[in-house]
Amino acid sequence: MLNTVIVASLLFIAFAYLLQRKRLDGIRGPKGEGYLLGVEHKLQSERELGKLTFQWTREYGTTYQIPGCFGEAILVTCDPRAIHHIIHEHVVRYPASKDTKKFYELLFGRGVLWADGDVHKRHRRVLSPAFSVNHMKSFIPLFQQYAEKLSEKWTEQLQGGSHIIDVVPWCHKVTLDIIGETSFSYQFGALENIPNELTEALHAIEWASVPHSCDTRLTNLDRNLGLAPSIPTTLLQAAIRHLPRSFGQFQAKYFPVDVDRLSMRYLEVSSRKANEFMRRSDTLSGHSGAEPTSGERDILSVLVKANQAEDPKKRLAEHEVTSQISTLVQAGHHTTGYSLAWILYELSQHPADQQKVYHDIMKIRARGGAGFTAEDYDELADGWLGACVKVRWFLAHYNITDEVNVQEALRLHPILPQLRRTASYRDILPLHYPICSYSGADVNCAQIVPGQTVIIDVAMYNRLESVWGSDANKWSPGRFFEPASLDSTVSVGMVSSLLTFSGGSKGCLGWRFALMELHALIAGLLEQFQFELPQGVDIRDGVMVVITTPNVAGREEEGPMLPLFPTTAHINTISTRAVIALTCVAVVYFANVRRRLDELRGPQGDGYLLGVEYRLTLEEQIGDLTFQWAEEFGPTYKIPGCFGETILVTADPRAIHHVLQERVLNYPPTKDRRRFLEKFFGRGIVWAVAEDHKRHRRVLSPAFSTGHIQGFIPLFRRHVSHLADMLYAEVQKQAPSLDIIPWLNKSTLDIIGESAFNHDFGSLVNTPSKLAPVLHDVDNISVQPSPIGTLVQALPRYLPDSVCYIQAKYFPTKMDRVLAEYIRVSTELAREFMQTTGLLVDEHGVSKPYLPEKDVLSILEPVVTLAETDRANKAESPNKRLAEHEVLAQISTLIQAGHHTTAFTLAWVLCELSRHSLDQQKVYEEIQCLRDKRHGDLIAEDYDELSEGWLGACVKQEALRLHPIVHQLLRSPDVADTIPLQIPIESATGGNIPRLQVLPGQRIVIDITMYNRLKVVWGDDADTWNPSRFFRHSLTSSHAVTVGMTSNLLSFSGGSKGCIGWRFALMEIYVLLAGLLDRFQFGLPSGVEIKDFMTVICVPVIIGKEEMGTTLPLIVEPRTK
């Protein structure tokens, strides 16, 4: 019989389309798979959301047409102006399509989702009081109660031996229990696994849609009538769009297909439950005059009270009220449950952001109080919880929100990936982004005829680079802290221009409820657990029925699933036991060997285990404590470390010269620092010591000679010109204030790619790269301060290498995993670079020919294991050459250190010049004077002259002096030694100490930040910006011992272990700065204060907005010439 219905429909549609074909002439789009199916069945069969539509948007633009069934031309758009026109300006003219309305009616009844026009206004008027802000706040204690219950259930499961939990069913259980109590004062008991026919009916729809599902939950379903896409159901669904509504009702009643039967089953069960809820509350229409008691504050009671209008035409009928209840149960728990799951997924993928949210929660918890208040959740919503959570949930559920910060997760995973509308009038649809027609002309509007089907692509709109920025496809919650960087020209969604909750008068009514519920649940869960994604699990966005669900790649037939690894108290149980055991080892060790430095003074510790190390991690700004201690005890003092260790800290010039230059071989980096460097860069020059380091440096030195670096000046100029053009275009599109950090990072990565490897990363033009995401992860490595975390970091100092390698391999921390992934990806790229230049040889020892280039890699021309055909690496003795893994490590080092530190150094220079506009003007005038004299581009001699002038004083000296990228060096002597001091210090007994006795293994911290601000070296104004100090000859640093690589600054370290690429970095900065100042004038926005903040390196952050992470907003004004 179903086939008969379909055949009849086909004949009707074919005849209708012979008479009138709705064409979209001129608008491009993909080709179909024939007249009957078009591309609709192909779209419905997608296992991964957006795979086709993202491709079509890239090819045809933000508006295009697709061939539907029966030759229909369907308009697809993610254009903001078109969306605003449809769902805001002319919402009545664009009702939901007939097939969508049929689905809503069968599943929910004739409730608010089904209604249109005046009927929808009546529904919304009655429902609105139940979702007021004040009413929602009364549910906060209940949300917290269920967050605790869910935490208890997961803790029980973890203690029972399960380490991985599929969070999807648990998220549905907790949100169902919440919607039951808040909406109807009814306890479903889902968390206690009490059987419930309502959720069974709802899940039957979902599980029947799993392709070829063999799950036991489907044993009572007719497996031959699954909801998995089939050609007959696709055709029937399309036919309903063009036939009278009565046909759809007739077909569902007498010839129902699987989706009809399952939807009507849910509606039947939910309506029966709704009547039960209403009888329990004495709210049937015959008793509607009864006033709710003070205890009846559930949504149903408020709804019924609001339904008591004087005019019966403004009230809801009883069947309409029961339809609202059916809608509440499904939308109020099902979509919210998936939103909660998506949030947990994103936080597990981005542990640094998870830790930021946890830190925000702990700050509020530290204030005391029995529980969080509404104001506390508002504060969380304006912090990283909002930026990470509301975003995910918002996109995933409806269209949110009054706080702009919770939006990234919802943006990337909208629960409703598309909206379907049908035009009821002839119209002209305006476009914000013109598209290219078949003729090649630009089209800025689309002609719409009655009956035209329009698909609003929510998922694609939420990733439009023109709206959300060049990183729209990536997780970046920080975008919502800088609304000026987003294109908000056209308002689309209900808040923050997100479309996740739809928009306009048909937007989601319950978004505030959902957000408040999600905030409370996430806060409660993150307070108890830390979430990680199990290794080897790949989660993808799937589509089930009409919503976006998390699926495990390769296991789609098992349905929605999100396995996560929750650990309690933000510390892995194995790690906790290891800490206890290793602490005992450390205690025994230091009970026998203690390096006290008894004659030195220093601050008191906070106990044997922590010393002052945990206190140092809590510094608001780098140097808050160390500057204070240096003022009190002198430039050399001791501090108590973890496990009773005594640490020597010095900023004394003579001591630094002794350690870094005179006795460099006897003062290698500490063991824990070398292990970190190996994890980060491999066994390259940064890791190497003694003879190994000499060998590395001998091979690398030719690549960083002055003459070779000057050959890169045209390349530097070309890249700064490109950067300036991009910045100019950006400031024309938005307010002149922009975050300069990502632009500098991209430009310096492109420069190091071309200058070091003759490779174009294409970062400035957002070329996809496997390197970009791992560099982002490295940039966002963040370890929130904690006593246990401090002890875990300190323990490796006292353990053998073998133990630490076992830990990193079998029990890796988050940092271990991030660094391992960087090494893996950078090593792959390194091999590709070497193969491209012919530096890897075949099994016969013959290398491929390569063109003689001037990039660093070609100059280096490394040796490999099968042949020695290199130039700089060619030596008579193989012992003086670099092995292949050592060359690969140099490349990994160049990628990271060669662009990252340079970008942040340039950022600090621009920051200081923005603060000191007179100095910026002096530098600009110097550049213009040389440019006028040269009548063109500057050459190497000009940059040498600039380096000796005001630009050099500002860049090479003063900015580097005040903002060293690396703020300290760690060294440990391998022999007993005496360290001389230039500045004698007062001993604990009152005498003077001119030298120090140190034992092997003594931990020494060389405080670069403190040395660079020593008044005895730099003058009484050492703490302030004053480039003119470098034009004076009275500086102590000019006549005292040599310390650093240039101008006696320690910012590039010093001695044979100093930065080998410092000349390269300075020349790059000079050229970039000259090019930028030639085009722009820079300033700081009013009220913005920047401070130094320590991650792996020293980075700029905004005071009071540290949760935004590394940020440097600058006003960029094009110069007029």
N, C-alpha and C positions, 0 to 999 in steps of 0.2 A: 504493500500500500504506500509506503514511503516513496518508492520509486515512481509510482503513479503521480503522486503529488508533485514530485520534482519535475517530471516530464511536462505536466500541465503548466507548471510555473515557467519552464523553459519556453514553451510555446507562447505564453502570454508576454514574457519579457522580450522575446525575439520580435514579436509583432509590434510591441510598443516602441522598440528601438528602431524599427524600420520607419516608423512615423516620425519619431523625434529622437535624435541622438544628442546627448549633452556633451558637447565637445569643449575643450579648453584650448582653442586654437592658439598656436604660438608658444605655448608653455611646454618645455621639454620634460622628458621623463624616460624611465626604462621601458623596454619592450616587454610585452606579455608572453604567456605560454599558450596563446590561443584565445579565441573569442569567448569561450565558456568560462575559463578560469582566470584569465589575466595573470596577475601576480598574487592574488589574494590567498590562494592555497599555499603558495610558496612562503608568503609572509607568516601565515598561521603555523607553518611547520618548522619555523625557526626554533632552534634549541637555545640560542644565545641572543638575548635582547639587543636589537639595534644593529645587528651585523649588516643587514641589507640597507636599512634606512640611513645609517651613518655614511655608507658608501655612496648612496644616491645623493645625499645632501652635499657631499664633497664634489660630486660630479656635476650636479644640476643647480645647486644653490639652495637657499632656504625655503623656496617654494617650487614645487614641481608636480607633475601629474603621474599617476600610476594607472595602468589598465586594470579595471576591476572585472568581476564576473559579468558575462553577457555584454561585453564591449563597453561597459560603463567607464567614463573618465573620472577618476577620483582625484580631488585636489588634496595634496599633502603640504602642510606648511608648519614651519617653526619660526616664522617671521614675527617679531614682537608687535609690529604695528598691525599686522593682520589678526593676530591673536587678540589684541586689545579691542579691535573693531568687532570681533565676533562675540567675545565673552563679557565685554564691558559695555560698549556703545550700543550694540544691536543684539543683545542676548535673546530677546523675544523672537527676532527674525531667524535665529539659528538654534532651533530646538535640537534635542538629541535625536539621532537617527532612529527610524522605526524599529530596527532590530535591537538597538540598545534599549529603547523604551520597553520593548517586549520582554527582554531579559530582566530589567528592573522590576517590571510588574509581576513576572512569575516568581522572582526570588524574594522581593520585599513587599509586594502589594503596591497599592497606589499611595505611596508615601511621598516624602519630600524629594527623594531622588527621582521619582517618576514624574512628578508634577512640573508643569510649565506655566508661564504667564501669571494671570491673576490667581490661579489655584496654588501656584508655588508661593506667591506672596502671602496668601492666607496661611499656608503651612508654616512658613518661616516666622510669621508674626507670632504664632502660638508657641513655636519651639524656642524662640530667642531667649526668653527669660530663664529657661532651664540651663542655658549655656553662658550666663553672665559671668564676669570675672569673679565677683564676690561669691557667687554660688559655687564656682569651681574650687575656690580656696578652701571651702569647708571640707573638701574631700582629702586634703593633704595628709591628715593623720591616718586615714585608711590606706592611702597609697604607700605610706611608710610601713604600715603593718604588713602589707602583702610583699613589699620588698624584703622584709625580714623573713617572712615565711619561705619565700623562694630561696633565699640564702641558706636557710636551715636545710631545705630539701637537697640543695646541691652539696652542702657540707656532708650530709649523710651519705650521699652517693659517692663522694670522693673518699670518705672514710671506709666505705664498703669495698674499695679496691678499684673503682672506675676512675680513670684519670682524664678521659675524654668524654664530654657531654654534648649530645645533640641538643642545642639550645632552642631549636624551633618549636617542638611540642611544649616545652616548659614556658616559653614566651606566650604561647596561646593559652595555656592553662591559667597563668597569673592574670593576663588581661581579661579573660572570661570571668574569673572570680571577681575582679575589680568592677567590671561592667555590671555584673549581677547585683552587687551590693549598692553601687552608686546609682544605678538606674532604677532598680526595682526593689531594693532591700531584700534581695533574694540571694541565697548562698548556693552556688552551683557545686562547690566542693571539687573543682577540677584538680587543684593541687593535691588533693587527697585521693585522686583517681576514682572518684564516684562516677559511675556511668551516667551519661546524659545524652538523651536522644537528639537534643537540639544540635550539639556539636557534632554528633555522629552524622546527622543529616547534612550539615555544612561541609564536613570533611569528605563526605561521599562525593560531593561535586568536585572537590579539588583532586581527590585521589583517582577518580574516574578519568581525569584528564591526563594522567601520566601515561605516556606512550608505552604500550606493551607491558603495563604494570602487572606484576605477579605478586604483589604484596598481600599478606594475609588479611589486611584490613578490607580487601575488596571481595571477600568470599561471598558476601550476601548481595553483591551487585551482579548485574548481567554483564559479564565481561565482553560480550559481543557488541555492547552499546556504550563503549567508552567515549569520553569526550576528546580523546586525542584527535587531531585534525584529520578529517576525511573529506574526500571530494564531494559526496552527497551533502554533508552538513554544511560545507562551505557554500555550495550552490543554494541550498535552502536559506541560509542566513542572508545571502545576497538578494535572493528573490523577495524576501520579506521587506526589504528596503523600498521596493518599487510597487508593492501590492497594497491594497487597502488594509487598514489595521484589522478589520474584521477577519481577513484571511489568516493573519497570524494567530488570532484568538481561536479561530475554527481549527486550524492545524494543531495548535497546542492542546486543544481539548479532545479532539477525536483521533488525531494521528501524532501523538507526542513522540519526539525523539528523546534520546537519553538526557540531554541538558534540560529539556522541558520537565521530564518526570522528576529528576533530582531536585530541580529548583522548586517545583510545586510541592514536593515532599518537605523541603525545608520550610516553605511558607506555611504549609499546613501545621507543622510542628510548632513553629515560632508563633503562629496566631493562637494556637491552643495555649501555649505558655503565656502569651500576652494577656489573654482573657483571664488566666489564672492569676497573673500578677495584679490585674485590675480588680478582680474580685477580692483578693487579699487586702487591697488598699481601699476597698469600698468605693471604687471610682468608676463603676459602670455608669452609663449615661443616665440611668434612672436615679442615681445618687450623686449626680455631679455637683449638687449644691453643698455637699459636705465640705467643711474646711479641713485641710490637712493639719494634723497635729504638729507640735514642735519637733517630734521625732521623725515625721515624714518629710524629710528633706531630700529624698531621692528625686531623680530627674522626672520620673513618671508623675509623682505627686505635684511637682511644680508645673509640669506640662498640663495636667488636667485643670489645675487652678487657672492657668493662663487661658485655658479653652473656654472659660465661663464668660464669654462676651455677651453683651446685651442683644446684639444682632445675630440671630441664628446663622445667617449667611456667612458670618466671619468665624464660625466655630468649625472644628473638625468633627466629621462623623466618626462613629465608633470604629468602623472598619479602617478609617484613616489613622486613628490613634494606634490601633494594633499594627498597622503598617510601619509606623514610626518605631515601634518596639522591635519589630523584626529587623529594621534597618540598624537600630542601635546595637543589637546583639552582634550582627555581622561586622558592620563598620567599626563598632566600638571596641571589638577585641581582635578580630581577625587581621585587619590591616595594621592596627597598632602593634599586634604581636610580631608581624613581619618587620615593622619599622624598628622595634626593639632589637630584633635579631640582627638587622643590618647595621645598627649602631654598634653593637658588640663586635661585629665582624670588622668594621673599619677601625675601631679602637685597638683590636688585636693586631691589625695590620700596621698600625702606627703607634708603637709603644711610647714614643716620646710624647705624643698628644694625650695618650691614656694617662701618662704620669702627670701631665699638666692638669688634667681634670682632677685626678686624685689629689694633687697638691692643693687645688682650689677647695676641694671638699674638706681636706684636713685643716685648712686655715679657718674655715667656718666652724668646724667641729671643735677647734681649740678654744673658741670663745666660751664654750660651756653651753648648758641648756639641755633639756631632755630630748629635743629633736629639732629638725630644721623647720623654720617658719616659711611663710610665703615670701617674705622679704629675702630670706636666705636663698630660696630657689630663683628669685629674680636676679640675685647677685651671680649665682652660678650660670644663669642663662646669658648674662652679659660677659661671661668669661669663656674659658675653653670648653666647658660643657656645652654652652650654647653654640659655639663655633663648630664643634664636632658633632653634637647630638641633634640639635634642632635642625641642622642642615639635613642630616640623613633622614630624620624622621619626617621633616617637613616635606621633602620631595617625595618621600615614600608614601605619604599618607594623603594629604590634601593640599593645603596652600597656606603657609604659615608666615610670619609671626611678628610679634612686636619686638622681639629681641633679634638683632641681626646676626647673632654669633653662633646659632645652633644649626647652621644651614648646609654645611658641606656634605654630610652624609646623605641628606634627603635630595640634594642636588644631583648626586651621582646615581642614586637608586630610587627613582620615583616609583611608588607602588602602583600607580595608574600610569602606564607609559604613554597612553594616548587618549584623546577625547574625540568622539565622533559627533559631528553636527550635520544637519541637513538644512539648506537654505529654503525658506518658505516664500521669499520674495526675490525679485530681480535686484541685483546689487552690484556695486563696484568695490572690490576688496583692495584697500590700499596696502602697499608694501613698504616697509622701512628699508629693506635691502633690495634694490632692483636686481632682477635676474636676466639672464641672457636668453633670448628667444631662438627659435630655429633659424631665423633669418640673420641672427647676429646682433639685432638691436636690443637695447635695454628695455625691460618691461618693469614698470613701477606700480602696476595694478593688475587685477584679474577680474574679468567679466564673469559674474555669477548669475545663473538662471535658477528659477525655482526647482527644487528637487536635487540640486547639486550636493553631493556628499563631500564633506570637508573633514579631513583628519588633522587634528592638532597634535603634532608630534612632541609630547611633553619631554620625553627622554632626550631628544635631539636639542630642543630649545635649552634645556638645562646644561648643555655642554657646548653651546655656541661660543666660539672664541671671540666673536665680535661683541658679545654681551659680557662674558665672564673672564675674558683675558686669554692670553696665549697658552696658559696652562690649564685650560678649561677641562681637559680630559684627566687631570691629575687631582689627587687629594691635596687641598691647600686651604685649611680653615681660615688662615690669615687673610684671605681675600675679603672676608666680611668685616674685618677690622678697618679696612680701607675702602669705604663705599665709593670714594671718588674714583677708584680704579675700575669700577664697574659701570657699564653702559646702562644708565637708568633713565634714558631719554623717554622711553615709553613704559608706562606702568602696565604690568602684565598680571602677576599673581597677586595674592592677598597681602603679601609682605615681601620685601627684599627682592621683588620681581621674580620670585621663584614660582613655578607653575605646579608644584607638587600637590597643592591643595586646590587646584583649579583656580578660579578667580571670578571677580564680579559677584553679582547677586546669586549665582548658582554655585559659588565656592563653598567649601566645606564649612558647615556650621559648627562642628565640634572640635575645631583645631586647637582651641585653648585648652580644652579638657585633655586632649591627647598629649599636648606638649607638657602640661603640668604632670601628668601621669608618667611620661617618659623621663622627665627630669628626676622625679622622686625615685623611680625604679633604678635608673642608671647610678644615681648618687648612692643608693643603698647597696647596689651590687659592687660598685667599684670600691666602696669602703671595706668590703670583705674579700674581694677577689681581684686578681690580676689575670687578664685573658690573653691567651696566645693561640695562634692557629697551628694545628699539628703539622709537622713537616710532611711535604709531599701532597698536601691537600690544596686543590685549586678550586676556588669558589667562583661561580659565574652567575650572572643575572639570567634567570629563566623566566618564562611567562606561563602562568598556569591559570586557566579560565581567562581572566582579564587583569590579573595583578602580577607584579614582579616578585619573584621568590628566589631565595638563594639555593643553588643546586651545586652538588659536587661534580666537577667535570669527569666524564666517563661513567658516572653513576646516576644519570638523569632519570633512569627508569625507577629509581628508588624514591623519587619525589623530592619535595623541598627538604633540605637538610643543611645544617650548619654545625659541624663538629668543632668544638673549641676545647682548649686545655686551660681550665681555670685553676689557679694556684691561690692558696689562702694567704691572707695577710700581706699580699704583695711580695711574698718571698716563697720561692719554691721549697717544698718540704725537704728535698734532697739537699738543696743549698743550705738550708737551716741546719741540718744535721752536720753537714761538712764544716760549716762555720764553727759549730760547737767543738767538733773534734780538732780542727786545726787551731782554734783558739788555745786549746790545751797544749798543743805542740808549741805554739808561740810563747805561752806563759813559761813552759819549762825551759825553752831556749833562752829567753831573756832573764830567767832566774839565774842562769849560769854566766851569761855574757851581757854586760850592760856598758854601753859607751856613754858615760855621763857628761863629760866636759864640765867637770865640777867648778872650774874657775870662772866659767861664763855665766852671765846673768840672762834672764829671759822670763816670759810670762808663766804663770801657774797653769797647769792643765786642769781638765775637767774629770780627772780620774785616771786610773791606770790603763784602762782599755782604750779610751778615746783620745787622751791628751787634749790638744787643741785642734786636732785635724777636723773633727766634725764641726767645730765652731767656725773654722775657716771656710767650710763649704757653704755656710749660711751668710757669708758676706753679701751685702746688697751691691757693693761695687768693689772691683778689684783694688786691693791695697788698703781697704778701710782699717783692717787690723794691723797689717804689716807696717804701714806708715806710722801708726801709733807706737808700735813696739820699737821701730828704728829710732823714733824720736826719744823714747824713754831709755833704751839700752844701747843705742849706737848702731852703726851699720853692720855690725856682726854680733849675733846673739844666738841663743839656743831656744828651741821650742820642744815641749814634750809631745811625742808622736803616739801612735797607737801601740798598745802592748808595752808601754814603758820605754819605748825607744827615744833616745835623745837625738834631735835633728839640728844640724848646724845650718844657720841661715846667714848669708853674707851678701853685702853690696859693696864691699871694700875693693877699690880698684886694684891694689897690689895683690890681694888674695885672688881676685878673679884672674888677673894676668898670670899668676903662678899656676892656677888650676887649668886654665884654658890654653895657655901658650907654653910656659916653661916646662910643665910636667904633664902635658896632655895625655901621654901614653899611660901614665900612672893614675889618671882620673877618668876612667871610662864612664859612660852613663850607667845609672843604677840598673840592676837586673830587671826590675819590673818595667822600667822605661824602655829597655831594649826589647823586651817581649812585646810591649805595646807597639813599638815601631815595626817589629817584624810582622805583627798581625796586620798593620796598616799598609806597609809598603813592601813587605818581603825583605829578603836579605840584600838590600841595596846599600848605597853609600850612607844613608841616614842611619842604618842599623850597624854598619861595619865599624870596627875599632882596630887600632894598632896597625899591623902590617896589611891586614885586609883592607883597611880604610885607605892606606897609602896606595894600594893597587887600584882601588876603585877611583880614587881622585886622579891618579896619573892618567887613566884612560879617559876620564870625563873632562879633564881640564881644557883640552883643545876646543871642545864644543862651546866653552864659555869664555873664550879669549875676547879681549876688547875688540880686535879687528873683526872677528866673526860676528859678534853681537851688533856692531855698527852696520853690518850687511842686512840686518832685519829692519832697519829704520823705515824703508818704504813699505814694508809689510805692516808695521805698526801704524803708519799714517793711513794706509788703506782701511784698516779695521776701525780706527777712531773716526774716520769719515763716515763709514757705514753706521757706527754707533750713534754718531751725531745726527745723521739723517733719521734713524729710528726714533731717537728721543724727540726730535723736532716734530715728527708725525704724531707721536704720542701726546705731546703737550698741546697740539692743535685740536686733539679729540676731547680733551678733558681739562680739568683745572691744572694749572702749571705745577702743582705739587705732586711728586711721584716718588715711590720707593726706588732709590738708585741702586740698591744692592743687587737685585736679580739682573739688571742690565749690565753691571760691571762683571758679575760672575760669568754671564754668557759671552761677553766680549773677550775676556781674558782666556776663557776656555777655547774659543775659536782661535785666538792668537797662539796659544801653546800648541794647539793641534797642528796648525800650519807651520809654525816655526820649529817645532820639535820633531814632528813626524810627517810633514807634508800632507796632512790629512785635514779635510774640511768637516768639522763637527756640525756646522750650520746652526749653532745654538741661537744666534740672534734672530734667525728666521724660523725657529722652532722646528727644525728638522728632527724627526723621531730618532732617538738614539737609546741603545740599551744602557749607555753610561749615565744618562740624565737621572733616571729614578734612583740609582744607587748613590750618586752624588747627593741627591736630595736627602736620602736616608742618612748619609754621613753627616750632612749639615745639621740634621735634626737629632743627632744623638744627644740625648738629654738624660742625665741621671739625677733624679730628685734627691736632695739631701736626706739622709736617714742614718741613724747610728749603725744599724746593721750593714747598710750599704758602704759606709766608711770603713768598717772592719773588713768587709769582703774585698774592698779595693786594696787595703793595706796588707792583707795576708800574703799575696804572692811575693812580697819583698823577701820573705823569710823561708820560702819553699824552694826545693830543687826544680830545675827546668822541667824534668820529666813529669813531676806532679802537675805543674801548670799546663803542660801540653795535653795531658790526659783530661784535665778539667775542660780545656778549650775544645777538645774533640768530642768528649762524651757528655759533658754537662755545660754547654756553652751559655754564656749570658747573652742578653740582647746585643750588647756592644760587640761581643765575639761574632755573632751571626752577621751583623751589619758589615763589620770590617772584612769578614771572610767573603761576603758577597762582593764587596768592592774589589778585593784582590782577584777573585775569580773573573769578574767582568773585565777589569783592567788588564789582566794577563791575556785574556782572549783577544782584546784589542791590540795589545802589544805584539802578539803573534801575527795578527793580520797586518800590522804596520811593517813588521820585519819581512813578511812574505812579499808585501807590495814592493818594498825596496830591494828585494833579492838578497836579504841578509840571512835567510834560512836556507840551508843547503840540502841537497838530496842525499840518498844513501851512498852515492859515489864521491861525495865530498865536493860536488860542483855546485857553486851558487848560481842563481839566476842573475842575468845581467841587470843592471839598474843604471838609471841616468844619474850622473854626479850632481846631487842636490846640495843645497847649503843648509838643510834642516839639521837639527841636533843629532837625530838618529843616523843620518848618513855620515856625519862627521865621526860619530861614535863607531859606526860600522862594527857591531859586536861579533864576537866569536861564538860559534856554536859547537856542539859536542863532536861533530863529524869533520869539521874542517876549520882552518884558520886562514881566512882570506880577507881579514879586516885591515884597516889602515891605522886608525888611532889605537886599536886594540892589538896591533901586531907587535909582538915582542919575541926576542930570541928565546927566552925562557917561557914555557907554557905556564909556569907558576905566576907570571906577572900579568896574565890575561884574565878576562872575565868569562866565567861560564855562562851558558845560555840563561839559566835561572837568575843570575845576577843582572844580566842585561834587562831581562823582563822586569826585574824589581826596579831598575832605574826608570823605566818607562812609567810604571805605576806611580813612582815618586813624582816624576815630572808632571803627570796629569793632575795630581792633587795639589802638590806644593807649588807647581808652576802657574796655576791660575787662581787658586783659592786664596792664598795669603796675599798675592798681588792685588786681587780685587778688593779685599778688605783694607789693605794699606791705602789704595787709591780712594776708597770710601772715606777713610779717616782724614785724608788730605782735603777732600772736598768738604767734609764736615767742618774742619777748622777754618778753611777759607770762607765758608758760609758764615761762620761766626765772626770772622774778622775781614769785613768787606774792604778795608783800606789795603790790607796785604794782598787780597785777591786782585784789586785794581793794579797794584804795583807789579804783580806777576804778569797780568794781562798786558800792561804797557811794555814790559820787557820783551814779551813775545812779539808784540806788534812792531817794536823798534827793530828787532832782528829780521822780521818778515819784510819790513819795508827796505831794509838794507840789502836783503837777499833778493828782493823782487820775485819771490816765489816760495816754494817749500823750503823748510829748514833742513840743514844737513847736519852731519855728525858734529862738526866743529861748533855749530850753533847750540846744539844741546849741551855740549861741554861748557860753553859760555853760560848757558842758563843754569847749569848745575853749580856754577860758582857765584851766581847772582841770587836774586831774591827767591826765585823758584827753588833753587837748591837749598836755600836756608829754610824755606817753608816745608819742602818735601823731604829731602834727603836727611834733614837734621831735626827740625822742630816737631813735625808731625810724627815722625818715627820715634823721636825721643819720648813724646807724651803718650803714644799709643803703640807700644811694641806688640806685634801680633802674638808672639810667644812670650809669656810674662815671667817664666822662670826656667832654669836648666837644672837638671838633677845629675849629680856626679857622686861617685863613691871610690875612694882610693883603694888600690890593690896592695899597697905597702904602707907601713907606718911613715909618717911624713910630718914636717913642720911647715905650716902655712904662714908666711909673713903678712903683716897688716900695714897699710899705709896710714890708716887712721886708728891709733891705739884706742882701746876701749877700757872702760872701768871694770875691774873684776868684781866678783861677789864679795871679796874681802876689802875692797876699796882701793886696790892698787891698779896700775896700768898693765895692759896685756899687749905687747908689741907683736906677738906671734902665737900660733896655736899648735898644739900637738894633736895629731889625728891618728887613729888606728885604722887598720884595714877594715873595710866594710862600713865606715862611717858615712851616713847619709848626709849629703851637702846640697843645700838649695841655694843656687845663685839667683838672687832676686833682681831680675832685669828691670822691672818696673821701678824698684826702689833706686837702683844704681842710676837710671836715667833721670832721676829727680833729686839726686844728692846735691845739697846746696854747696858743699865744699868743692864739688866738681863743676857745677853749672851756674853757680851764683845764687844770691839770696832770693831771686825770683824764679827758682827752678820749678816751682809748681804751676807757673803761669806760662801762657803762650808769649814768646818773644823771639822771633826769628833773628833779630838783630844781634843776639848774643854770639852768633857764629861769625860776625864780622869783627868781633873784638878779639884781641890777642891775649887778654888777661885770663882766659878760661884755664882753670887748673888742668882740665883734660888735655890741653894743648902741650903741656910741659911735663905731665906726669907719665906714669907707665902706660903702655899701649894696651888697650882692652879689646875694642871691637874691630870690625872689618873696615868701617869708614867713619870718619869724624869722631873716632873713639866712642861711638855709640855701640850699645850691646844688642841692638834690635836684630842684627843678623848673626848673633853669637860672635865668636872670635876664634883666632888661632886656626890650626889645620882642620878642626872640626866645624869651622864656621860655614855659613851658607855659601855653597859654590856658585850659586846662580844670582848673587846679589847685584852684580853689574847688569845682568839681563833684566832683573826686576826693576831697577832704577831707570834704565833706559826706556823700558816699556812705560813706566809711570810718567816719565818726562814727556814722551811723545803723546800719550793719551791725554795727559793733563793739558798740554799745550793745545791739542786739537779741540778739547772740550771748552776750554776757556776762550778760545778764538770764536766759538759759536754761541756760547751761553754765559749768562751770569747766574751764579748759584746763591741761594739763601735758605735759611731755616724758616719753616712756617712758624707763625706766632704761637707762643705757648708750648712749643715742642722743645724738650730738653733731652739730650742724648748722653748716655753714660757707657763706660766700658763694662762688658759682661763676659764672663768666662764660660765657654763651651769646651771644645777641644782647643780652640784658639780664642783670642780676645776679639769680640765682635761688638758692634754698636746696637744698643736697644733704647727704646723710649722710656724715660723715667715715668713710672706709674702705669706703664702698659707693657711690662716685661713679658706678660703672657702671650703677646703677639710674636715673640721671638725676635730674631735678627731683622732689624728694620732701620732704615735711614731715609725718612721722607725729606726731600729737598724741593725748594721752589726752583724750577728750571725756566729761566726767561731767555728767549732768543735775543741775541744782540742785533741792533740795527746798525748797518754800516752805510 
